[in-house]
Amino acid sequence: MVQRFILVRLLVFLATVVFVVATAGLADPALSQTESTPIVSPVPTVVRPAPPPGVSQAVSTILSWIWWLAGMAIAGGFAWGAFNWAKGDVETGKRYIMWSLLAFIALAFFYYITSGLLGG
């Protein structure tokens, strides 16, 4: 029973192959795809979204305030570290100065990234 089923499947497959091979050259040349007639019309691949009017200025203002506050916090941390170091608490002073310098590097990196994204 199983052998008969496999034989029937094999015959159907061979008949399909013979039909496809026999009719391959019979297609209408006018319906065939050529390079000059693409199926899909070209679509621009670069999409540049634009924010609503006024949003860019608001975002720029908010970011400038954030940069200013972060800069003041870094300067304050550096000053506090220098004060602690001068007072004699060298370990705390070093820690504040080190973290202030790392925060300054991170702030410069984020400023570079956002100015590139916002085109400023």
matplotlib code that plots the C-alpha trace (Angstrom):
import matplotlib.pyplot as plt

x = [0.0, 2.8, 4.8, 1.8, 1.4, 5.0, 4.8, 1.8, 3.5, 6.6, 4.5, 2.7, 6.0, 7.5, 4.4, 4.7, 8.3, 7.6, 4.8, 6.9, 9.9, 7.6, 5.8, 8.8, 9.5, 5.8, 5.4, 4.4, 7.6, 5.5, 4.7, 8.2, 10.1, 12.9, 15.4, 13.7, 10.4, 10.7, 7.8, 8.1, 8.6, 11.7, 11.1, 13.5, 15.4, 16.4, 13.5, 14.2, 11.4, 10.9, 9.6, 6.6, 7.3, 8.7, 9.7, 13.3, 13.7, 12.1, 14.3, 17.4, 16.4, 15.9, 19.1, 21.1, 19.7, 20.6, 24.1, 24.5, 23.3, 25.5, 28.5, 27.8, 27.5, 30.8, 32.5, 31.0, 32.2, 35.7, 35.8, 34.5, 37.2, 39.9, 38.6, 38.6, 42.1, 43.4, 41.6, 43.6, 41.0, 43.0, 41.0, 37.6, 39.2, 40.7, 37.4, 35.4, 38.0, 38.1, 34.4, 34.1, 36.6, 34.8, 31.5, 33.1, 34.2, 30.7, 29.1, 31.4, 30.5, 26.8, 27.0, 28.8, 26.2, 23.2, 24.7, 25.2, 21.7, 20.1, 22.4, 23.7]
y = [0.0, 2.4, 1.5, 2.2, 5.6, 6.5, 5.3, 7.5, 10.5, 9.9, 9.7, 12.9, 14.6, 13.3, 14.4, 17.9, 18.1, 17.0, 19.5, 22.4, 21.5, 21.1, 24.4, 26.5, 27.9, 28.5, 31.7, 34.9, 37.0, 40.2, 39.0, 38.2, 40.5, 42.6, 44.9, 48.0, 47.3, 46.8, 45.2, 47.6, 51.3, 52.7, 54.0, 56.5, 54.6, 57.6, 59.1, 62.2, 63.0, 66.6, 67.6, 69.9, 73.6, 75.0, 71.6, 71.9, 75.2, 73.8, 70.7, 72.9, 75.1, 72.2, 70.6, 73.8, 74.1, 70.5, 71.1, 74.2, 72.4, 69.4, 71.7, 73.5, 70.2, 69.0, 72.3, 72.1, 68.5, 69.4, 72.4, 70.2, 67.6, 70.2, 71.7, 68.2, 67.5, 70.8, 70.2, 66.9, 64.4, 63.2, 60.1, 61.9, 64.7, 62.3, 60.5, 63.7, 65.0, 61.7, 61.4, 65.1, 64.5, 61.3, 63.2, 66.0, 63.4, 61.8, 65.2, 66.1, 62.8, 63.3, 66.9, 65.7, 63.0, 65.3, 68.1, 65.7, 64.4, 67.8, 69.3, 72.0]
z = [0.0, 1.0, -2.1, -4.4, -2.7, -3.3, -6.9, -7.6, -6.0, -8.1, -11.3, -10.5, -9.9, -13.1, -15.0, -13.5, -14.5, -18.1, -18.4, -17.1, -19.4, -22.4, -22.0, -20.9, -24.4, -25.2, -23.2, -25.0, -25.4, -24.8, -21.3, -20.3, -18.0, -19.5, -17.8, -19.3, -17.7, -13.9, -12.1, -9.1, -9.7, -8.0, -4.5, -2.8, -0.2, 2.0, 3.9, 5.9, 8.3, 9.3, 12.7, 13.0, 12.9, 16.2, 17.7, 16.6, 18.4, 21.6, 21.6, 21.0, 23.9, 26.2, 25.2, 25.7, 29.3, 30.0, 28.6, 30.8, 34.0, 33.3, 32.8, 36.0, 37.9, 36.4, 37.4, 40.9, 41.3, 40.1, 42.5, 45.4, 44.6, 44.6, 47.9, 49.5, 48.2, 49.6, 52.9, 53.3, 52.2, 49.2, 48.4, 48.2, 46.3, 43.7, 43.4, 42.7, 40.2, 38.4, 38.1, 37.0, 34.2, 33.1, 33.1, 31.0, 28.4, 28.4, 28.1, 25.1, 23.5, 23.9, 22.7, 19.6, 18.9, 19.4, 17.4, 14.5, 14.8, 15.0, 12.4, 14.7]

ax = plt.figure().add_subplot(projection="3d")
ax.plot(x, y, z, "-o")
ax.set_aspect("equal")
plt.show()
